[in-house]
Amino acid sequence: MAVIGTPVVEGVGRIAGFVNAYVFREGSDTYLIDTTMNKNANPVRKAFDKAGVSLSSVGTILLTHAHVDHIRGAHAVEQASHAGVACHEVDAPAVDGRSPLRMPPVMRWFLRVRPVAVGRSLHDGDTIGPFRVVYAPGHTMGEVAFYHPGRRILFSGDSVVERKGKLTLPAAGFAADLPKAVSSLDILRKLQVDTLLPGHGVPVTRDVAPMLDELIRRAPRDYLRA
């Protein structure tokens, strides 16, 4: 089975950019995790075209959270693939247009986001395909990670990201609730993870646990200073 994007581990391809999208393929099923900032999802289209795979093969679009850089391409992918869209129930209104996306007002003038219907609203502990939904609020209040327990793979969205060889949190100014984002690191640490696939930065394929431990130790100092 062709890997779509840059291969990371078996069945997983990374579509890199300012934000990462990932394609996970297992058996006859293809999942797209996040959809890039491009309104036409052009990086996703190009990755599928390069692999010689139709975008219609995507059966499910999994959104880690409702920030424009992760979901702006969702409408285009959904229209091309007719895939179902899933995200946490708290962020669903921002995805389907019932409430505005959280972003600086000036950005609304040049980053228009077309709403897309959410076919499934997710909750902590839900199973969707091979993944378990891990609710990790803070960056947004509907932030989730998608965990494959059999493969010990975690698609972390922006609940934890990679920068310069370390795990970290995204810029504090983009967090809906920074203390919750810090607390959610403990939720992620309880998982057995061999491969961490962040929304920003490069995939981490070794030493995930000690890297998370290091972040948990310094996060209160770095992010929660009085």
MARVO-479774 format. One record per residue (C-alpha): x, y, z; residue in one letter. Coordinates in Angstrom, 2 decimals. Layout:
<atoms>
<atom><X>X</X><Y>Y</Y><Z>Z</Z><residuo>a</residuo></atom>
...
</atoms>
This chain:
<atoms>
<atom><X>0.00</X><Y>0.00</Y><Z>0.00</Z><residuo>m</residuo></atom>
<atom><X>1.40</X><Y>3.38</Y><Z>-1.04</Z><residuo>a</residuo></atom>
<atom><X>2.42</X><Y>5.79</Y><Z>1.68</Z><residuo>v</residuo></atom>
<atom><X>0.99</X><Y>9.25</Y><Z>1.06</Z><residuo>i</residuo></atom>
<atom><X>3.35</X><Y>12.05</Y><Z>2.02</Z><residuo>g</residuo></atom>
<atom><X>6.78</X><Y>11.57</Y><Z>3.56</Z><residuo>t</residuo></atom>
<atom><X>6.97</X><Y>8.14</Y><Z>5.22</Z><residuo>p</residuo></atom>
<atom><X>7.27</X><Y>8.19</Y><Z>9.01</Z><residuo>v</residuo></atom>
<atom><X>6.47</X><Y>4.65</Y><Z>10.13</Z><residuo>v</residuo></atom>
<atom><X>4.62</X><Y>1.86</Y><Z>8.39</Z><residuo>e</residuo></atom>
<atom><X>1.30</X><Y>3.13</Y><Z>7.05</Z><residuo>g</residuo></atom>
<atom><X>1.88</X><Y>6.75</Y><Z>8.10</Z><residuo>v</residuo></atom>
<atom><X>2.82</X><Y>9.65</Y><Z>5.84</Z><residuo>g</residuo></atom>
<atom><X>3.47</X><Y>13.24</Y><Z>6.83</Z><residuo>r</residuo></atom>
<atom><X>2.34</X><Y>16.18</Y><Z>4.71</Z><residuo>i</residuo></atom>
<atom><X>4.65</X><Y>18.87</Y><Z>6.07</Z><residuo>a</residuo></atom>
<atom><X>4.27</X><Y>22.63</Y><Z>6.10</Z><residuo>g</residuo></atom>
<atom><X>3.60</X><Y>25.32</Y><Z>8.66</Z><residuo>f</residuo></atom>
<atom><X>1.29</X><Y>22.70</Y><Z>10.11</Z><residuo>v</residuo></atom>
<atom><X>1.52</X><Y>18.95</Y><Z>9.61</Z><residuo>n</residuo></atom>
<atom><X>-1.23</X><Y>16.81</Y><Z>8.19</Z><residuo>a</residuo></atom>
<atom><X>-0.89</X><Y>13.05</Y><Z>8.35</Z><residuo>y</residuo></atom>
<atom><X>-2.29</X><Y>10.18</Y><Z>6.33</Z><residuo>v</residuo></atom>
<atom><X>-2.78</X><Y>6.89</Y><Z>8.13</Z><residuo>f</residuo></atom>
<atom><X>-3.57</X><Y>3.78</Y><Z>6.08</Z><residuo>r</residuo></atom>
<atom><X>-4.48</X><Y>0.42</Y><Z>7.57</Z><residuo>e</residuo></atom>
<atom><X>-6.14</X><Y>-2.37</Y><Z>5.62</Z><residuo>g</residuo></atom>
<atom><X>-8.63</X><Y>-0.77</Y><Z>3.26</Z><residuo>s</residuo></atom>
<atom><X>-9.07</X><Y>2.35</Y><Z>5.40</Z><residuo>d</residuo></atom>
<atom><X>-7.45</X><Y>5.76</Y><Z>4.91</Z><residuo>t</residuo></atom>
<atom><X>-7.59</X><Y>8.50</Y><Z>7.53</Z><residuo>y</residuo></atom>
<atom><X>-6.49</X><Y>12.11</Y><Z>7.16</Z><residuo>l</residuo></atom>
<atom><X>-5.49</X><Y>13.80</Y><Z>10.39</Z><residuo>i</residuo></atom>
<atom><X>-5.86</X><Y>17.59</Y><Z>10.01</Z><residuo>d</residuo></atom>
<atom><X>-6.01</X><Y>19.29</Y><Z>6.64</Z><residuo>t</residuo></atom>
<atom><X>-3.46</X><Y>22.17</Y><Z>6.47</Z><residuo>t</residuo></atom>
<atom><X>-4.06</X><Y>25.91</Y><Z>6.26</Z><residuo>m</residuo></atom>
<atom><X>-4.51</X><Y>26.01</Y><Z>2.49</Z><residuo>n</residuo></atom>
<atom><X>-8.17</X><Y>26.63</Y><Z>1.70</Z><residuo>k</residuo></atom>
<atom><X>-8.06</X><Y>24.26</Y><Z>-1.28</Z><residuo>n</residuo></atom>
<atom><X>-6.00</X><Y>21.67</Y><Z>0.62</Z><residuo>a</residuo></atom>
<atom><X>-3.42</X><Y>21.81</Y><Z>-2.17</Z><residuo>n</residuo></atom>
<atom><X>-0.60</X><Y>20.20</Y><Z>-0.13</Z><residuo>p</residuo></atom>
<atom><X>-2.93</X><Y>17.27</Y><Z>0.57</Z><residuo>v</residuo></atom>
<atom><X>-4.01</X><Y>16.99</Y><Z>-3.06</Z><residuo>r</residuo></atom>
<atom><X>-0.40</X><Y>17.06</Y><Z>-4.26</Z><residuo>k</residuo></atom>
<atom><X>0.65</X><Y>14.35</Y><Z>-1.81</Z><residuo>a</residuo></atom>
<atom><X>-2.17</X><Y>12.08</Y><Z>-2.98</Z><residuo>f</residuo></atom>
<atom><X>-1.44</X><Y>12.81</Y><Z>-6.65</Z><residuo>d</residuo></atom>
<atom><X>2.27</X><Y>12.05</Y><Z>-6.17</Z><residuo>k</residuo></atom>
<atom><X>1.39</X><Y>8.72</Y><Z>-4.56</Z><residuo>a</residuo></atom>
<atom><X>-1.04</X><Y>7.92</Y><Z>-7.38</Z><residuo>g</residuo></atom>
<atom><X>-3.92</X><Y>7.60</Y><Z>-4.92</Z><residuo>v</residuo></atom>
<atom><X>-7.31</X><Y>9.24</Y><Z>-5.32</Z><residuo>s</residuo></atom>
<atom><X>-8.39</X><Y>11.68</Y><Z>-2.64</Z><residuo>l</residuo></atom>
<atom><X>-11.69</X><Y>9.80</Y><Z>-2.67</Z><residuo>s</residuo></atom>
<atom><X>-9.91</X><Y>7.00</Y><Z>-0.79</Z><residuo>s</residuo></atom>
<atom><X>-10.07</X><Y>9.10</Y><Z>2.40</Z><residuo>v</residuo></atom>
<atom><X>-12.88</X><Y>7.69</Y><Z>4.48</Z><residuo>g</residuo></atom>
<atom><X>-12.50</X><Y>9.84</Y><Z>7.60</Z><residuo>t</residuo></atom>
<atom><X>-11.08</X><Y>13.28</Y><Z>8.31</Z><residuo>i</residuo></atom>
<atom><X>-9.96</X><Y>13.58</Y><Z>11.93</Z><residuo>l</residuo></atom>
<atom><X>-9.53</X><Y>17.12</Y><Z>13.24</Z><residuo>l</residuo></atom>
<atom><X>-7.44</X><Y>17.55</Y><Z>16.37</Z><residuo>t</residuo></atom>
<atom><X>-8.85</X><Y>21.02</Y><Z>17.09</Z><residuo>h</residuo></atom>
<atom><X>-10.56</X><Y>24.02</Y><Z>15.54</Z><residuo>a</residuo></atom>
<atom><X>-7.71</X><Y>26.34</Y><Z>14.65</Z><residuo>h</residuo></atom>
<atom><X>-7.50</X><Y>27.72</Y><Z>11.14</Z><residuo>v</residuo></atom>
<atom><X>-4.09</X><Y>26.22</Y><Z>10.32</Z><residuo>d</residuo></atom>
<atom><X>-5.43</X><Y>22.71</Y><Z>10.96</Z><residuo>h</residuo></atom>
<atom><X>-8.93</X><Y>22.88</Y><Z>9.51</Z><residuo>i</residuo></atom>
<atom><X>-8.97</X><Y>25.39</Y><Z>6.66</Z><residuo>r</residuo></atom>
<atom><X>-8.58</X><Y>22.65</Y><Z>4.06</Z><residuo>g</residuo></atom>
<atom><X>-11.31</X><Y>20.45</Y><Z>5.56</Z><residuo>a</residuo></atom>
<atom><X>-14.13</X><Y>21.71</Y><Z>3.34</Z><residuo>h</residuo></atom>
<atom><X>-12.13</X><Y>21.10</Y><Z>0.16</Z><residuo>a</residuo></atom>
<atom><X>-11.10</X><Y>17.59</Y><Z>1.21</Z><residuo>v</residuo></atom>
<atom><X>-14.62</X><Y>16.71</Y><Z>2.31</Z><residuo>e</residuo></atom>
<atom><X>-16.04</X><Y>17.90</Y><Z>-1.01</Z><residuo>q</residuo></atom>
<atom><X>-13.49</X><Y>15.92</Y><Z>-3.01</Z><residuo>a</residuo></atom>
<atom><X>-13.61</X><Y>12.75</Y><Z>-0.96</Z><residuo>s</residuo></atom>
<atom><X>-17.07</X><Y>12.74</Y><Z>0.66</Z><residuo>h</residuo></atom>
<atom><X>-15.28</X><Y>11.60</Y><Z>3.79</Z><residuo>a</residuo></atom>
<atom><X>-16.84</X><Y>11.91</Y><Z>7.20</Z><residuo>g</residuo></atom>
<atom><X>-15.48</X><Y>14.65</Y><Z>9.45</Z><residuo>v</residuo></atom>
<atom><X>-14.91</X><Y>14.08</Y><Z>13.15</Z><residuo>a</residuo></atom>
<atom><X>-13.78</X><Y>16.40</Y><Z>15.95</Z><residuo>c</residuo></atom>
<atom><X>-14.48</X><Y>16.91</Y><Z>19.64</Z><residuo>h</residuo></atom>
<atom><X>-17.96</X><Y>18.13</Y><Z>20.48</Z><residuo>e</residuo></atom>
<atom><X>-16.63</X><Y>21.34</Y><Z>22.07</Z><residuo>v</residuo></atom>
<atom><X>-14.86</X><Y>22.44</Y><Z>18.87</Z><residuo>d</residuo></atom>
<atom><X>-17.55</X><Y>21.17</Y><Z>16.49</Z><residuo>a</residuo></atom>
<atom><X>-19.49</X><Y>24.49</Y><Z>16.43</Z><residuo>p</residuo></atom>
<atom><X>-16.38</X><Y>26.34</Y><Z>15.22</Z><residuo>a</residuo></atom>
<atom><X>-15.79</X><Y>23.72</Y><Z>12.52</Z><residuo>v</residuo></atom>
<atom><X>-19.35</X><Y>23.64</Y><Z>11.19</Z><residuo>d</residuo></atom>
<atom><X>-19.89</X><Y>27.39</Y><Z>11.38</Z><residuo>g</residuo></atom>
<atom><X>-22.26</X><Y>27.65</Y><Z>14.32</Z><residuo>r</residuo></atom>
<atom><X>-19.71</X><Y>29.77</Y><Z>16.20</Z><residuo>s</residuo></atom>
<atom><X>-16.74</X><Y>31.85</Y><Z>15.00</Z><residuo>p</residuo></atom>
<atom><X>-13.24</X><Y>30.47</Y><Z>14.90</Z><residuo>l</residuo></atom>
<atom><X>-10.95</X><Y>31.83</Y><Z>17.59</Z><residuo>r</residuo></atom>
<atom><X>-8.41</X><Y>34.02</Y><Z>15.81</Z><residuo>m</residuo></atom>
<atom><X>-7.29</X><Y>37.67</Y><Z>15.79</Z><residuo>p</residuo></atom>
<atom><X>-9.99</X><Y>39.77</Y><Z>14.09</Z><residuo>p</residuo></atom>
<atom><X>-7.62</X><Y>41.06</Y><Z>11.41</Z><residuo>v</residuo></atom>
<atom><X>-6.95</X><Y>37.48</Y><Z>10.27</Z><residuo>m</residuo></atom>
<atom><X>-10.63</X><Y>36.99</Y><Z>9.45</Z><residuo>r</residuo></atom>
<atom><X>-10.25</X><Y>39.34</Y><Z>6.46</Z><residuo>w</residuo></atom>
<atom><X>-7.70</X><Y>37.19</Y><Z>4.63</Z><residuo>f</residuo></atom>
<atom><X>-8.12</X><Y>33.71</Y><Z>6.13</Z><residuo>l</residuo></atom>
<atom><X>-11.71</X><Y>32.88</Y><Z>5.30</Z><residuo>r</residuo></atom>
<atom><X>-12.66</X><Y>29.39</Y><Z>6.42</Z><residuo>v</residuo></atom>
<atom><X>-15.55</X><Y>27.55</Y><Z>4.83</Z><residuo>r</residuo></atom>
<atom><X>-17.56</X><Y>25.57</Y><Z>7.38</Z><residuo>p</residuo></atom>
<atom><X>-17.77</X><Y>21.82</Y><Z>6.99</Z><residuo>v</residuo></atom>
<atom><X>-20.38</X><Y>19.51</Y><Z>8.47</Z><residuo>a</residuo></atom>
<atom><X>-19.18</X><Y>17.44</Y><Z>11.41</Z><residuo>v</residuo></atom>
<atom><X>-20.50</X><Y>13.96</Y><Z>10.94</Z><residuo>g</residuo></atom>
<atom><X>-19.34</X><Y>12.74</Y><Z>14.34</Z><residuo>r</residuo></atom>
<atom><X>-18.77</X><Y>14.68</Y><Z>17.54</Z><residuo>s</residuo></atom>
<atom><X>-16.14</X><Y>13.00</Y><Z>19.65</Z><residuo>l</residuo></atom>
<atom><X>-15.72</X><Y>12.53</Y><Z>23.40</Z><residuo>h</residuo></atom>
<atom><X>-12.87</X><Y>11.36</Y><Z>25.57</Z><residuo>d</residuo></atom>
<atom><X>-12.35</X><Y>7.61</Y><Z>25.31</Z><residuo>g</residuo></atom>
<atom><X>-14.35</X><Y>7.18</Y><Z>22.09</Z><residuo>d</residuo></atom>
<atom><X>-13.05</X><Y>4.76</Y><Z>19.51</Z><residuo>t</residuo></atom>
<atom><X>-12.99</X><Y>5.80</Y><Z>15.88</Z><residuo>i</residuo></atom>
<atom><X>-11.50</X><Y>3.23</Y><Z>13.57</Z><residuo>g</residuo></atom>
<atom><X>-8.26</X><Y>2.02</Y><Z>15.18</Z><residuo>p</residuo></atom>
<atom><X>-7.90</X><Y>5.16</Y><Z>17.28</Z><residuo>f</residuo></atom>
<atom><X>-8.82</X><Y>6.08</Y><Z>20.80</Z><residuo>r</residuo></atom>
<atom><X>-9.83</X><Y>9.69</Y><Z>21.34</Z><residuo>v</residuo></atom>
<atom><X>-7.74</X><Y>11.36</Y><Z>24.05</Z><residuo>v</residuo></atom>
<atom><X>-9.24</X><Y>14.61</Y><Z>25.29</Z><residuo>y</residuo></atom>
<atom><X>-6.40</X><Y>17.03</Y><Z>26.04</Z><residuo>a</residuo></atom>
<atom><X>-7.96</X><Y>20.49</Y><Z>26.42</Z><residuo>p</residuo></atom>
<atom><X>-6.13</X><Y>23.75</Y><Z>26.80</Z><residuo>g</residuo></atom>
<atom><X>-4.80</X><Y>24.84</Y><Z>23.43</Z><residuo>h</residuo></atom>
<atom><X>-8.46</X><Y>24.82</Y><Z>22.47</Z><residuo>t</residuo></atom>
<atom><X>-11.14</X><Y>23.54</Y><Z>24.78</Z><residuo>m</residuo></atom>
<atom><X>-11.90</X><Y>20.80</Y><Z>22.27</Z><residuo>g</residuo></atom>
<atom><X>-8.31</X><Y>19.71</Y><Z>21.62</Z><residuo>e</residuo></atom>
<atom><X>-7.91</X><Y>15.96</Y><Z>21.17</Z><residuo>v</residuo></atom>
<atom><X>-5.13</X><Y>13.57</Y><Z>20.30</Z><residuo>a</residuo></atom>
<atom><X>-5.68</X><Y>10.35</Y><Z>18.38</Z><residuo>f</residuo></atom>
<atom><X>-3.98</X><Y>7.29</Y><Z>19.87</Z><residuo>y</residuo></atom>
<atom><X>-3.44</X><Y>3.94</Y><Z>18.18</Z><residuo>h</residuo></atom>
<atom><X>-2.88</X><Y>1.58</Y><Z>21.13</Z><residuo>p</residuo></atom>
<atom><X>-1.85</X><Y>-1.39</Y><Z>19.00</Z><residuo>g</residuo></atom>
<atom><X>0.87</X><Y>0.58</Y><Z>17.23</Z><residuo>r</residuo></atom>
<atom><X>1.58</X><Y>2.98</Y><Z>20.14</Z><residuo>r</residuo></atom>
<atom><X>1.25</X><Y>5.95</Y><Z>17.79</Z><residuo>i</residuo></atom>
<atom><X>-0.03</X><Y>9.32</Y><Z>18.99</Z><residuo>l</residuo></atom>
<atom><X>-1.24</X><Y>12.06</Y><Z>16.67</Z><residuo>f</residuo></atom>
<atom><X>-0.93</X><Y>14.88</Y><Z>19.17</Z><residuo>s</residuo></atom>
<atom><X>-2.21</X><Y>17.90</Y><Z>17.25</Z><residuo>g</residuo></atom>
<atom><X>-1.18</X><Y>20.94</Y><Z>19.27</Z><residuo>d</residuo></atom>
<atom><X>-1.55</X><Y>19.35</Y><Z>22.69</Z><residuo>s</residuo></atom>
<atom><X>2.23</X><Y>18.92</Y><Z>22.46</Z><residuo>v</residuo></atom>
<atom><X>4.50</X><Y>19.93</Y><Z>19.57</Z><residuo>v</residuo></atom>
<atom><X>8.16</X><Y>19.58</Y><Z>18.64</Z><residuo>e</residuo></atom>
<atom><X>10.69</X><Y>22.37</Y><Z>18.34</Z><residuo>r</residuo></atom>
<atom><X>14.47</X><Y>22.12</Y><Z>17.94</Z><residuo>k</residuo></atom>
<atom><X>14.64</X><Y>18.55</Y><Z>19.15</Z><residuo>g</residuo></atom>
<atom><X>12.43</X><Y>19.04</Y><Z>22.21</Z><residuo>k</residuo></atom>
<atom><X>8.77</X><Y>18.67</Y><Z>23.00</Z><residuo>l</residuo></atom>
<atom><X>7.01</X><Y>21.89</Y><Z>23.92</Z><residuo>t</residuo></atom>
<atom><X>3.67</X><Y>23.65</Y><Z>23.89</Z><residuo>l</residuo></atom>
<atom><X>2.59</X><Y>26.05</Y><Z>21.16</Z><residuo>p</residuo></atom>
<atom><X>2.93</X><Y>29.78</Y><Z>21.81</Z><residuo>a</residuo></atom>
<atom><X>1.06</X><Y>30.70</Y><Z>24.99</Z><residuo>a</residuo></atom>
<atom><X>-0.92</X><Y>33.44</Y><Z>23.27</Z><residuo>g</residuo></atom>
<atom><X>-2.77</X><Y>30.88</Y><Z>21.17</Z><residuo>f</residuo></atom>
<atom><X>-3.97</X><Y>28.82</Y><Z>24.14</Z><residuo>a</residuo></atom>
<atom><X>-7.59</X><Y>29.05</Y><Z>25.24</Z><residuo>a</residuo></atom>
<atom><X>-6.60</X><Y>27.94</Y><Z>28.76</Z><residuo>d</residuo></atom>
<atom><X>-2.86</X><Y>27.63</Y><Z>29.34</Z><residuo>l</residuo></atom>
<atom><X>-3.06</X><Y>25.96</Y><Z>32.78</Z><residuo>p</residuo></atom>
<atom><X>-5.30</X><Y>23.27</Y><Z>31.28</Z><residuo>k</residuo></atom>
<atom><X>-2.87</X><Y>22.80</Y><Z>28.40</Z><residuo>a</residuo></atom>
<atom><X>-0.10</X><Y>22.19</Y><Z>30.93</Z><residuo>v</residuo></atom>
<atom><X>-2.29</X><Y>19.80</Y><Z>32.93</Z><residuo>s</residuo></atom>
<atom><X>-3.16</X><Y>17.86</Y><Z>29.78</Z><residuo>s</residuo></atom>
<atom><X>0.48</X><Y>16.85</Y><Z>29.42</Z><residuo>l</residuo></atom>
<atom><X>-0.05</X><Y>14.44</Y><Z>32.30</Z><residuo>d</residuo></atom>
<atom><X>-2.88</X><Y>12.80</Y><Z>30.35</Z><residuo>i</residuo></atom>
<atom><X>-0.58</X><Y>12.22</Y><Z>27.39</Z><residuo>l</residuo></atom>
<atom><X>2.20</X><Y>10.87</Y><Z>29.61</Z><residuo>r</residuo></atom>
<atom><X>-0.03</X><Y>8.03</Y><Z>30.79</Z><residuo>k</residuo></atom>
<atom><X>-0.10</X><Y>6.61</Y><Z>27.27</Z><residuo>l</residuo></atom>
<atom><X>2.44</X><Y>4.13</Y><Z>25.95</Z><residuo>q</residuo></atom>
<atom><X>3.81</X><Y>6.03</Y><Z>22.95</Z><residuo>v</residuo></atom>
<atom><X>6.60</X><Y>4.96</Y><Z>20.61</Z><residuo>d</residuo></atom>
<atom><X>5.82</X><Y>7.43</Y><Z>17.82</Z><residuo>t</residuo></atom>
<atom><X>4.55</X><Y>10.96</Y><Z>18.48</Z><residuo>l</residuo></atom>
<atom><X>3.25</X><Y>12.87</Y><Z>15.47</Z><residuo>l</residuo></atom>
<atom><X>2.82</X><Y>16.56</Y><Z>16.36</Z><residuo>p</residuo></atom>
<atom><X>0.86</X><Y>19.25</Y><Z>14.59</Z><residuo>g</residuo></atom>
<atom><X>4.01</X><Y>21.38</Y><Z>14.38</Z><residuo>h</residuo></atom>
<atom><X>7.62</X><Y>20.25</Y><Z>14.18</Z><residuo>g</residuo></atom>
<atom><X>9.00</X><Y>16.89</Y><Z>13.18</Z><residuo>v</residuo></atom>
<atom><X>7.81</X><Y>13.43</Y><Z>14.22</Z><residuo>p</residuo></atom>
<atom><X>9.40</X><Y>11.92</Y><Z>17.30</Z><residuo>v</residuo></atom>
<atom><X>10.17</X><Y>8.22</Y><Z>16.92</Z><residuo>t</residuo></atom>
<atom><X>12.33</X><Y>7.57</Y><Z>19.98</Z><residuo>r</residuo></atom>
<atom><X>12.54</X><Y>8.59</Y><Z>23.65</Z><residuo>d</residuo></atom>
<atom><X>9.00</X><Y>9.98</Y><Z>23.72</Z><residuo>v</residuo></atom>
<atom><X>8.47</X><Y>9.26</Y><Z>27.42</Z><residuo>a</residuo></atom>
<atom><X>11.64</X><Y>10.97</Y><Z>28.72</Z><residuo>p</residuo></atom>
<atom><X>11.01</X><Y>13.93</Y><Z>26.41</Z><residuo>m</residuo></atom>
<atom><X>7.50</X><Y>14.31</Y><Z>27.82</Z><residuo>l</residuo></atom>
<atom><X>8.86</X><Y>13.98</Y><Z>31.36</Z><residuo>d</residuo></atom>
<atom><X>11.31</X><Y>16.80</Y><Z>30.66</Z><residuo>e</residuo></atom>
<atom><X>8.53</X><Y>19.03</Y><Z>29.32</Z><residuo>l</residuo></atom>
<atom><X>6.27</X><Y>18.27</Y><Z>32.30</Z><residuo>i</residuo></atom>
<atom><X>9.08</X><Y>19.26</Y><Z>34.68</Z><residuo>r</residuo></atom>
<atom><X>9.73</X><Y>22.61</Y><Z>33.06</Z><residuo>r</residuo></atom>
<atom><X>6.23</X><Y>23.53</Y><Z>31.85</Z><residuo>a</residuo></atom>
<atom><X>5.08</X><Y>25.21</Y><Z>35.10</Z><residuo>p</residuo></atom>
<atom><X>8.20</X><Y>27.36</Y><Z>35.12</Z><residuo>r</residuo></atom>
<atom><X>8.11</X><Y>28.17</Y><Z>31.41</Z><residuo>d</residuo></atom>
<atom><X>4.37</X><Y>28.70</Y><Z>30.95</Z><residuo>y</residuo></atom>
<atom><X>2.75</X><Y>29.40</Y><Z>34.31</Z><residuo>l</residuo></atom>
<atom><X>4.93</X><Y>32.10</Y><Z>35.81</Z><residuo>r</residuo></atom>
<atom><X>2.99</X><Y>34.52</Y><Z>38.01</Z><residuo>a</residuo></atom>
</atoms>
